[in-house]
Amino acid sequence: MRKIFLVFTIASSILISCNNQQEKQSEARDSDFVAKSFKVANAQLSTAIDQYQDLTKFPRSANPDGTLHTRAASNWVSGFFPGSLWFMYEYSKDDKFKEAAIKWTMALNEQQYNKGSHDIGFIIDSSYGQGLRLTKNEAYKPVIIEAANSLMTRYNEKVGCIKSWDWSDNWKFPVIIDNMMNLELLFEASKLTGNDIYKNAAIDHARTTMKNHYREDNSSIHVVDYDPETGEVLERVTHQGINDESAWARGQAWGLYGFTMCFRETQDTVFLDQAEKIAEFIINHPRTPEDLIPYWDYDAPNIPNEPRDASAAAIIADGLLELSTFSEANAELYLSRAEQILKNLSSDEYLAAPGTNNNFILKHCTGHKPKNSEIDGPLIYGDYFFLEGLLKYNELKEKTK
């Protein structure tokens, strides 16, 4: 009997060893897509920092003729290029990316005083915010605080929101779902100063948005216009979706990421519940394609013959990864879905070949379809959230080893 037991034990040990080895090999294969994507990112961003020397022109997308499309420092996308460089430095530890990130971040210094844009959060948090996180450079703190002060000038206590746009005479106090993303700057300013005025405004904005931007099916309206004197809702419309009743894909992504971030900063479960409702809408939507990269609008009329939006997919994956760390019931679902999206974005279908795509990383993004702008091409914010999602994925995998 001892011999039989010994043979059984040895056989069991071999089987367990083989299974463990297969699991490790499987995990290694799973993480190959991260290494592949960062290899492409390294090549693309290395070329970009060599070629882009004008610090007043920030890469945004591609022009219709295929040339590089750049914008000024005041444009809402300007922080995403230095932010992508910070992420590349975080992954590679290569000082050339750190030096380039510092240079391009400093080129945004004057934007801390920009009171004309609700997207000062995007601009400063993705550049100075990431720089502070990675370097602990004390000089970045006052810039973040001053930028938050600038953003606070757009906050209306009667409405309970930060005003988005100033350019339209048709709206009195428009608030777009995208604005959820700018709240992180306010939360950071409260942590840096110990003053809750910023945090309270962010919470107020999030609660008001939750109340007025969301439909019964948990999809988001793009624009809500308010009366600045009374706080009354005047109109619910779209600007970038197919129509006022549609679910513009990137808008759903902004909400998912934004409410997840609000829960992280407040631990108020009302925001966690909202994020999970948005996640359910996205995950279970019948018009989500098999590869999980959404069409530019979930209600676009010619699906499947509509442009995809890889930038929305990157933001969704990014948001789901963080949400998976907070959810008790759906953690595995969120992580699995985020992993699938990132793997698909890392495929040759969506990941650019080095030396192509104007040095951007992702293909098949859609900016503003109704205006026939930036369709089926690269977008710098798609790259930014893709790299952030890959880093989050790596971090989660390390924690579960």
LINHU-V761228 format. One record per run of one state. SS is the DSSP state (alpha for helix, beta for strand, coil for the rest). FROM is the first residue (numbers start at 1). LEN is the number of residues. If there is no record, write none. Layout:
# LINHU-V761228
ss:from:len
SS:FROM:LEN
SS:FROM:LEN
This chain:
# LINHU-V761228
ss:from:len
coil:1:1
alpha:2:50
coil:52:6
beta:58:5
coil:63:5
beta:68:4
coil:72:7
alpha:79:14
coil:93:2
alpha:95:12
coil:107:2
alpha:109:5
coil:114:6
alpha:120:16
coil:136:3
alpha:139:14
coil:153:2
beta:155:2
coil:157:4
beta:161:2
coil:163:11
beta:174:3
alpha:177:17
coil:194:3
alpha:197:16
coil:213:1
beta:214:1
coil:215:5
beta:220:1
coil:221:2
beta:223:4
coil:227:6
beta:233:5
coil:238:10
beta:248:1
alpha:249:18
coil:267:2
alpha:269:15
coil:284:11
beta:295:1
coil:296:1
beta:297:1
coil:298:10
beta:308:1
coil:309:1
alpha:310:15
coil:325:6
alpha:331:15
coil:346:5
beta:351:1
coil:352:5
alpha:357:3
coil:360:2
beta:362:1
coil:363:2
beta:365:4
alpha:369:3
coil:372:1
beta:373:5
coil:378:1
beta:379:1
alpha:380:20
coil:400:2
